[in-house]
């Protein structure tokens, strides 16, 4: 084993469409860096303590859209909680609640 953390997909996909090929590659590179144990900061990622401990928001700029990948850094994996197109300044409460619920489910299993 190479020591990289696996990605665990709780929900969401990074595929074309709706991601452009360039955005999909950028997301893949950033997720790979996380798998290798690198800590990402702004402008790529920011903490989301409102979701839970070790929860973050990965920021992907596309040609005409902005994407967010919400993830949790667990000891054993990078857990993808949600993938959304960012349309407003604030993260919608429904997205935060969904991510919280998925994180609780992951941590309890």
Buried (B, 14 or more C-beta within 10 A) or exposed (E): EEEEBEBBEBEBEBEEEBBBEEBBEBBEEBBEBBBEEEEBEEEBBEEBEEBBEBBBBBBBEBEEBEBBBBBBBBEEBBBBBBBBEBEEEEBEEEBBEBBBEBBEEBEEE
